[in-house]
Amino acid sequence: MSLKVRAILILLVGSSLGLAVSVGSYLLTDRHMRGEIAGGSESREQAKFLAEVIERIREEYVDALDDDVLIDNAVEGILEDLDNHSRLLGEDDYENIRISTTGQYAGVGLDVSLEEGEVRVVAPLDDTPAHRAGILPGDVVISVDDVPVDKENTEATVNRMRGQPGTLVILDVMRDGSQALLRFALTRSEIHVKTVRAEYLGEGYAYIRLTGFADTTGKELEDAAEAIVDEHDLRGVVLDLRNNPGGVLDAAIDVADSFLEHGLIVRGKGRVRDARFEEHANPGDIFSGVQLVVLVNRGSASASEIVAGALKDHRRARLVGEQTFGKGSVQTVMPLSDGRALKLTTSNYFTPSGRSINGTGIEPDFVVSAHNPAQQYRGPGSDILPSDDNQLQEALRIIGSNPAELIAAP
């Protein structure tokens, strides 16, 4: 399924990736919702009524109103009453969707987390301006081009780090153990965000973390798996989907398919044809049935839940951690003529067992609360050790034990 034809994206509470911001779950399609209003005379009368109300407000409201603001408010009011996910996207949000889909942008190459009013570096991406300059995991960005981080709008700081390739950007960074701010002059370049981080932990265990679901995730996972299998005899694999907000649905299907030999992965139900779909696994398990544990938490949403739900329902993996977010609807992003887009809920999806997880999430087989949510291992280059991540340690214990001796959560 080509991006030119249709790319189904399921995002939720934002994406770090060093670039993205909260854009919500969506289905990106080339279908444009423009033209005359469909339907019979009743639809035309309702449209006429709406136009009449807008005209009265424009002409007679006590204060003069800008036409663009008036129309935008009318559209946003309509969308607000539909659900929490349908909304009008500005050009910046629409661009963020494109970035999240392709994993490509122009910037400095920082994977950051936006928490508690801070822009904290998770890791610099390999061979990027930030990596070459010496920015480290755990560094906190204080300002960009001498504009301080706005604790109420940390996403604006991320946006300022992006720009045209070859342009200069100045970052002031605070680092533990350093009393003075560190100042970095970086030249922006084209960045390709890798969504798969994998390594061999020793003693027959492999760790794979997915930070998102982009067009390239399936291929990245395949390459990472081949590299590990070629060099090591595995006893078990930990797939980490914690705090993974989602991404391209096609990528989620590819990931689930990589671990399954057959069976339904996900089913979508909606009113229009494109919103109704079934996706099935093809023969071939990249780890040949090696024991698999999937780490999840409240930040595992949408595409992550599709993967977790499919692997759980087919008994291919055991889930460890905390209940997932519970995002079971799909939104279609419809490009508009002025460069913006309409994000509209068009479908609900269901796990292979036929269950909707919308509003409830997925209960892990083994409920393990994080002792300290900040102590979460993030793969190669992480400033947190695997031994400091109690959920990861429990996953390794479970996957290395006799399943018959373990009592799973109901």
NORPESUL-V985300 format. One record per residue. N is the residue number from 1. OMEGA is omega in whole degrees, -180 to 180 (999 if undefined). D_CENTER is the distance of its C-alpha to the mean C-alpha in whole Angstrom. Layout:
N;OMEGA;D_CENTER
N;OMEGA;D_CENTER
This chain:
1;-174;20
2;175;19
3;180;17
4;-179;21
5;180;21
6;173;18
7;-179;14
8;-177;12
9;177;9
10;179;7
11;177;5
12;-165;6
13;178;7
14;-179;6
15;178;5
16;177;8
17;-180;9
18;-171;12
19;-165;12
20;179;9
21;-177;9
22;178;9
23;176;9
24;-180;9
25;-178;9
26;174;11
27;-178;13
28;-178;14
29;178;18
30;-178;21
31;180;23
32;179;24
33;-180;25
34;177;29
35;-177;32
36;178;35
37;180;34
38;177;34
39;-177;36
40;-175;40
41;-180;42
42;178;40
43;180;37
44;178;39
45;179;41
46;178;38
47;178;36
48;178;40
49;179;40
50;179;36
51;180;38
52;179;41
53;-180;39
54;-179;37
55;178;41
56;179;43
57;-179;40
58;-174;40
59;-167;44
60;178;45
61;-171;43
62;178;44
63;178;42
64;-179;41
65;175;38
66;-177;36
67;-179;35
68;179;32
69;-179;31
70;-179;32
71;179;31
72;180;27
73;179;28
74;180;29
75;-179;26
76;177;24
77;177;27
78;-177;26
79;-178;23
80;-179;23
81;-180;25
82;179;23
83;-176;20
84;-172;17
85;179;15
86;179;17
87;176;18
88;-179;19
89;172;17
90;-177;19
91;-180;19
92;179;17
93;179;14
94;177;15
95;178;15
96;176;11
97;178;10
98;-180;12
99;-179;11
100;179;8
101;-173;10
102;-175;12
103;-179;11
104;178;14
105;177;16
106;-177;19
107;-174;19
108;175;20
109;177;17
110;169;16
111;-174;13
112;171;13
113;-180;13
114;-176;14
115;176;16
116;175;19
117;180;20
118;170;19
119;-173;18
120;-179;18
121;171;17
122;176;15
123;169;17
124;178;18
125;-176;17
126;174;20
127;176;23
128;179;22
129;-179;24
130;180;22
131;-178;23
132;-179;26
133;177;27
134;173;27
135;-171;24
136;172;23
137;-179;20
138;175;21
139;179;23
140;179;22
141;-178;22
142;179;25
143;175;25
144;-176;24
145;178;28
146;174;29
147;-177;27
148;175;26
149;175;23
150;-177;23
151;179;22
152;-177;21
153;-179;19
154;-180;17
155;179;15
156;178;18
157;178;19
158;180;16
159;-180;17
160;178;21
161;177;20
162;179;19
163;-179;22
164;176;24
165;179;25
166;179;28
167;-176;28
168;174;28
169;-178;26
170;178;27
171;169;25
172;-171;27
173;174;26
174;-178;27
175;177;27
176;179;29
177;179;32
178;-179;33
179;-178;35
180;175;34
181;175;31
182;-176;30
183;-178;30
184;173;28
185;-174;29
186;175;27
187;-178;27
188;177;24
189;176;23
190;-176;21
191;170;18
192;-177;16
193;175;13
194;-176;13
195;-179;10
196;175;13
197;-174;15
198;174;18
199;176;22
200;-176;25
201;-177;26
202;177;29
203;175;31
204;-177;29
205;176;26
206;179;23
207;179;19
208;178;16
209;174;13
210;-180;10
211;180;7
212;179;5
213;179;6
214;-179;9
215;-174;12
216;-172;14
217;-179;12
218;180;15
219;178;17
220;180;16
221;179;16
222;-180;19
223;-179;21
224;-180;20
225;180;21
226;-179;25
227;-179;25
228;-177;25
229;-179;27
230;-174;30
231;-173;31
232;170;30
233;-172;31
234;171;29
235;-178;29
236;-179;26
237;173;22
238;176;19
239;-174;16
240;178;13
241;-180;10
242;179;11
243;175;8
244;-173;5
245;179;3
246;-178;3
247;-177;4
248;-180;8
249;177;10
250;178;13
251;177;11
252;178;11
253;178;14
254;-179;15
255;179;14
256;-180;16
257;-178;19
258;-177;19
259;-176;20
260;177;22
261;-177;26
262;173;26
263;179;25
264;177;22
265;-177;19
266;176;18
267;178;20
268;-180;19
269;179;22
270;-175;22
271;-177;25
272;-173;25
273;-177;25
274;-179;22
275;177;20
276;-176;22
277;171;21
278;179;21
279;-176;20
280;179;22
281;174;22
282;-180;24
283;177;27
284;178;26
285;-173;24
286;178;23
287;173;24
288;174;27
289;176;27
290;-178;27
291;-174;26
292;172;22
293;179;20
294;176;17
295;180;16
296;173;14
297;-177;14
298;179;13
299;176;10
300;-171;9
301;170;8
302;-178;8
303;176;7
304;-180;8
305;175;11
306;179;12
307;-178;13
308;-179;14
309;-180;16
310;-179;18
311;178;19
312;-177;20
313;179;22
314;179;24
315;176;25
316;-177;23
317;170;21
318;-178;22
319;-179;19
320;176;20
321;-175;19
322;-179;18
323;-178;17
324;-171;13
325;-179;12
326;179;14
327;-174;12
328;177;14
329;-179;14
330;177;13
331;176;14
332;176;16
333;-175;16
334;-179;19
335;178;21
336;-170;24
337;-176;27
338;179;26
339;176;23
340;-178;21
341;176;19
342;177;19
343;-170;16
344;177;18
345;-176;17
346;-174;19
347;167;18
348;179;18
349;-174;17
350;178;19
351;-179;19
352;179;21
353;179;24
354;-176;23
355;171;22
356;-180;19
357;-176;17
358;178;17
359;-179;18
360;-177;19
361;-179;16
362;177;17
363;178;20
364;175;20
365;178;23
366;-179;24
367;180;23
368;179;23
369;178;22
370;176;21
371;178;24
372;-178;22
373;179;19
374;180;19
375;-177;21
376;179;18
377;-175;18
378;178;15
379;-177;17
380;180;20
381;-178;21
382;176;20
383;175;22
384;-180;22
385;176;24
386;-179;23
387;-180;26
388;-178;25
389;-173;22
390;178;24
391;177;21
392;179;21
393;178;25
394;177;25
395;179;23
396;178;25
397;-179;28
398;-176;27
399;180;26
400;-178;30
401;176;32
402;-177;34
403;-178;31
404;-178;35
405;-176;35
406;178;32
407;-178;32
408;176;28
409;180;27
410;999;28
